[in-house]
Amino acid sequence: MMTHRFFCPGPLSAGASVVLPDDAAHHATRVLRLRADTAIEVFDGEGRAHPAVLASTTSPVTAVLGAALPLAPLPRCRITLVQALAGGDKMDWVVQKAVELGVDMIQPVAAKRSVLRLEGARAEKRLAHWQKVAVSACEQCGQNRLPQVMPVLPLERWLMAASGGWVLAPAAPQALRLRPVPEDGQITLLVGPEGGWDDAELAAMATRGVEAVSLGPRVLRTETAGLAAIAAIQALWGDY
């Protein structure tokens, strides 16, 4: 039977009693209906995890930690996904699956052809939601390192600090699989919105050392392209 896992920011130490965050406590007691003395696992998002036992299922919900599990190793590839905002529930899907596939960071950007527009309080609310999606994905997939979901930036602003990377472009002359992986394992991957990147955006990327790569002859949707590329990167050079 699968052990239920819950994110709990550190510090964690063997024998300690920790209070589960509100979302984790609600899921444990109201959704899963776990009882006191149920064996669970708690992780801190930085690679550390402990087997634990629920001590209390009434507020505050607490757990007593056992001996630390082996520290999760750093991934071979540290992938930053720069995802242009997409409409509907596509961004939720991208965040969830990218976390499952082992990305290190997700940077949403506003592109000229992005259907979804976010700013101010609405952007902050959506960011908080995506962070919860990332936590839930880590709890489900067994990953103990919680990827960062960064605040939304205009593409131009992100490019100001950019240096290198790969942008998915169907017409690119070189396939992703033929690119040499960076020696430090740091890979930045850019994925366009539903309508694709604007020519001026691609030109701006080129000035910052971002190279165009292709995944093959098929044109993939924005919610598919990045995930397919991450899976390919992990299979070619990562921890698959």
C-alpha positions in Angstrom: 0.0 0.0 0.0 1.3 3.4 -1.0 2.4 5.7 1.9 0.7 9.1 1.9 3.3 11.9 1.6 2.9 15.5 2.9 5.0 18.6 2.3 6.1 20.3 5.5 8.7 23.1 5.4 11.7 22.4 7.6 13.6 22.1 9.7 12.9 18.4 10.2 14.6 16.2 12.7 14.1 12.6 14.0 11.8 12.5 17.0 10.4 16.0 16.5 6.7 16.7 16.4 5.7 18.9 13.5 2.5 20.7 12.6 1.3 19.9 9.1 0.5 23.0 7.0 -3.2 23.8 6.5 -3.5 22.3 3.0 -1.7 19.1 4.1 -3.7 18.8 7.3 -7.0 19.2 5.4 -6.0 16.6 2.8 -4.9 14.1 5.5 -8.0 14.5 7.7 -10.8 15.7 5.5 -10.0 14.1 2.1 -8.1 10.9 3.0 -9.7 10.7 6.5 -6.5 9.3 8.0 -6.6 8.4 11.7 -4.1 9.0 14.5 -1.2 6.5 14.4 -1.4 6.2 10.6 2.1 5.9 9.1 2.9 8.7 6.6 5.9 10.4 5.1 6.9 14.0 5.5 9.4 15.9 3.2 10.7 19.4 3.4 11.0 20.3 -0.3 14.8 20.5 -0.1 15.6 16.8 -0.5 15.0 15.6 3.1 12.3 13.2 4.1 11.2 11.3 7.2 8.8 8.4 7.9 6.3 9.7 10.4 3.2 8.8 12.4 0.1 11.1 12.7 -0.1 12.0 16.4 -3.2 14.2 16.2 -5.9 14.6 13.6 -7.6 17.6 15.2 -6.3 21.1 14.9 -3.4 21.4 14.9 -2.7 18.2 13.0 0.7 16.9 14.1 3.1 14.1 13.2 6.0 12.6 15.0 9.1 12.1 12.8 11.2 8.9 12.5 14.8 8.6 11.4 15.7 10.6 8.3 15.6 8.8 4.9 18.6 9.1 2.6 19.0 12.6 1.2 17.5 12.9 -2.3 20.4 13.4 -4.8 20.6 16.4 -7.0 19.3 15.6 -10.5 21.8 15.3 -13.3 20.0 18.0 -15.3 18.8 21.1 -13.6 16.0 22.1 -16.0 14.3 25.6 -16.0 11.1 25.6 -18.0 10.3 29.0 -19.3 6.6 28.6 -20.3 4.6 31.2 -22.1 1.3 31.7 -20.4 -1.4 29.5 -21.9 -5.2 29.7 -21.5 -7.7 27.5 -19.7 -6.3 24.9 -17.4 -3.2 24.3 -19.6 -0.9 26.0 -17.1 -2.0 23.8 -14.3 -1.3 20.8 -16.5 2.1 22.0 -17.5 3.1 22.8 -13.9 1.9 19.4 -12.6 3.5 17.3 -15.2 6.8 19.3 -15.4 7.2 18.7 -11.6 6.5 15.0 -12.1 9.2 15.0 -14.9 11.8 16.5 -12.6 12.2 20.2 -13.5 14.1 22.5 -11.1 12.2 25.7 -11.8 9.2 26.9 -13.8 9.2 30.5 -15.0 5.9 31.7 -16.5 6.3 34.5 -19.0 3.8 36.7 -20.9 4.4 36.6 -24.6 2.8 38.7 -27.4 0.5 35.9 -28.4 -0.3 34.6 -24.9 -4.1 34.1 -24.6 -3.9 34.4 -20.8 -3.1 37.8 -19.4 -2.2 38.2 -15.7 -1.2 41.1 -13.6 -1.5 42.4 -10.1 -3.6 40.5 -7.5 -4.8 38.1 -10.2 -1.3 37.1 -11.0 -0.4 36.7 -7.3 -3.5 34.5 -6.8 -2.6 32.3 -9.8 1.0 32.0 -8.7 -0.2 30.8 -5.3 -2.4 28.2 -7.0 0.4 27.0 -9.2 2.7 26.6 -6.1 0.0 24.4 -4.6 -0.2 22.4 -7.8 3.6 21.8 -7.6 3.4 20.7 -3.9 0.6 18.2 -4.7 2.6 16.9 -7.7 5.7 16.3 -5.4 3.5 14.6 -2.8 2.1 12.2 -5.5 5.3 11.4 -7.5 7.7 10.9 -4.6 10.0 13.8 -5.3 11.5 15.4 -2.2 12.8 18.5 -3.9 10.1 21.1 -4.5 10.6 23.0 -7.8 10.2 26.8 -7.7 7.3 28.4 -9.5 8.4 32.0 -10.2 6.2 35.1 -10.5 5.0 35.9 -14.0 7.3 38.1 -16.0 7.0 39.8 -19.4 9.2 37.9 -21.8 11.3 41.0 -22.5 12.1 41.4 -18.8 13.1 37.8 -18.4 15.4 38.1 -21.5 17.2 41.0 -19.9 18.9 38.6 -17.5 19.0 35.6 -19.8 22.1 34.0 -21.1 21.7 30.9 -23.4 19.1 28.3 -23.5 17.0 26.4 -26.0 13.7 27.6 -27.5 11.4 25.0 -29.1 10.7 26.0 -32.8 9.3 23.5 -35.3 11.3 25.0 -38.2 14.6 24.9 -36.3 17.4 23.3 -38.4 18.8 21.3 -35.5 17.1 18.6 -33.4 17.2 18.8 -29.6 18.8 15.4 -29.4 21.8 16.5 -31.4 22.6 19.4 -29.1 25.5 18.9 -26.6 24.2 19.0 -23.1 25.8 21.8 -21.0 28.7 20.6 -18.8 27.1 21.9 -15.7 23.8 20.2 -16.5 21.9 23.5 -16.4 19.3 23.6 -19.2 16.9 26.5 -19.9 14.0 25.5 -22.1 11.6 28.0 -23.6 8.1 27.1 -24.8 5.8 29.4 -26.7 2.1 30.2 -26.3 -0.8 28.7 -28.3 -0.1 31.1 -31.3 3.7 30.5 -31.2 6.5 33.0 -30.7 6.5 36.3 -32.5 9.4 36.8 -35.0 10.6 39.7 -32.9 10.6 37.6 -29.8 12.7 34.9 -31.5 15.1 37.5 -32.7 15.4 38.9 -29.2 16.1 35.4 -27.9 18.9 34.9 -30.4 20.6 38.1 -29.2 20.7 36.6 -25.7 22.3 33.3 -26.9 19.0 31.3 -26.9 19.3 28.6 -29.7 16.3 27.3 -31.6 15.8 23.5 -31.5 13.3 21.1 -32.9 11.5 18.0 -31.5 10.8 16.6 -35.0 8.4 17.0 -37.9 5.2 17.3 -35.8 3.9 20.6 -34.4 3.0 20.1 -30.8 0.6 22.1 -28.6 2.1 24.4 -26.0 1.0 22.1 -23.2 2.6 19.1 -24.9 5.8 20.5 -26.4 7.6 21.4 -23.2 6.7 18.2 -21.4 7.9 16.1 -24.4 11.2 18.0 -24.5 11.7 17.6 -20.7 11.1 13.8 -21.0 13.5 13.6 -23.9 16.2 15.6 -22.0 15.8 13.3 -19.0 16.1 10.2 -21.2 19.1 11.5 -23.1 21.1 13.1 -20.3 19.1 13.0 -17.1 18.0 10.5 -14.5 15.7 8.2 -16.5 
